[in-house]
């Protein structure tokens, strides 16, 4: 995985934390796949489907996502331990935790992103 690929992933986090959906989507291929099925209902295929998810997420939450550890898997994907903190937009209920993300890139764009509830398990599986 190249330094450019790491920069793409980090930049996508910056755009998400800035709540700039267009900038987030600019880091993804047109036919991207966002798979959140391990933590909630949903696999979103294509930028427009992912846009809908992001808009709902950003409306419902005020979360900051911080990539804490990025590991290149010898089989290809980049694994990222991500800390999140914030609150629900309406309820202001605190939201703190960690998630694992798997990124597959094509030509310096994210083609597939998967969310995993247990980053430790995800990172162990790559060893």
N, C-alpha and C positions, 0 to 999 in steps of 0.2 A: 504494500500500500504506500502510495507516494505522499510526500509532504503536502502536495496539492489536494489530495483526497481528504487528508486530515483537516486542512484549511476549509474545505467545502463543508464538512460536518460541523466544525466549530462555528462557521459563519451562519449555518442554518439555525443553530442554537441562538446566536445573537439576534437573528431576525425574529425568531419565535418570542424571545424575551422582550423584544421591541414591539411585539404584537402586530407585526407587519406581514400579513398573510401573503401578499404578492411577493415579498422578498423571500419568504420561506419557500414558496412554490418555485421560485427561480432557481433553487438548488436541486430540484427534482426533475426527472425525465417526464415527458408528456404521459407515458404509459406506466408511471410509478405505481407501486403497490405499498400501501400502509396497512400493516397487519397488527391490529390491536386485540385480536381474538383471545389471547391468553389472559387479558385483564378485563375485557369487556366485550360486548358484542361488536363485531365489525372487522371486515377486511374491505378497504377502500381502494378501488382500482381507478387510476387516472387522476390527473391534477384536479379536475373539477370535483370529483368525489372527495378527494382529500381536502380541497378547499372547504367544502361543506362541513366536514368534521372539524377542521381547525377553527372555523368561524363559531361553531357551537361551543367548542372547548374554551375559546378565548372569551366568549360571552358569559360562560358559566363559572370561570375560574380566574383568579389573579395569581398564577403560579409562575415562579422563576425556575428554569431548568439549568442546572450547572453540570456540564460534563466533567467528571472527576477523574476518570481513568479511561484511556482509549488503548485498546489492544488489537493488534492485527492478528487475526486467526490465520494459521498456516494454510487453511483451506480456502481463504479468500476474504470473507467479510471482516468488517471492523466491529469490534464489540465495545460498547461504551457503558460504563457505570455512571448513572446520572442521579444527582441529588435534586430533589424538588422541594420547594417550600413556597408557601403562599396561603391563599384562603379562597373559599367560595365567593363569587362576586356578590351574591345577595345575602347569603347566610353569614359570611365572614368567618365561617368555621375554619379553623386551621387545617392546612394540608401540608404534611411533611413526610418525606420518605425517600426511598431510592427505587429506581427502575433500571432494568438493563435494556439496551437497545442493540439491535444488529443492523448494520448498514451494508448494503451491496451497492457499489458504484459502477457506473458505465460512463466513460469519457468525461470524467470530472463532474458528474451529476449523480444524485442518489436515485437509484432505480427501485430499491426495496428497503423498507424500514420495518422492523418487527419490534414490538414491545414485549418485554418479559418481566414478570412480577418479582423475580428473585435474581438480582444481578450476580450474587455469589454463585448460585447454581449455574447460571449462564456462563460465567467465566471459568468455572470448573469444567464444564462440558467441552470447552475449547482446548483444554490442556492435553 
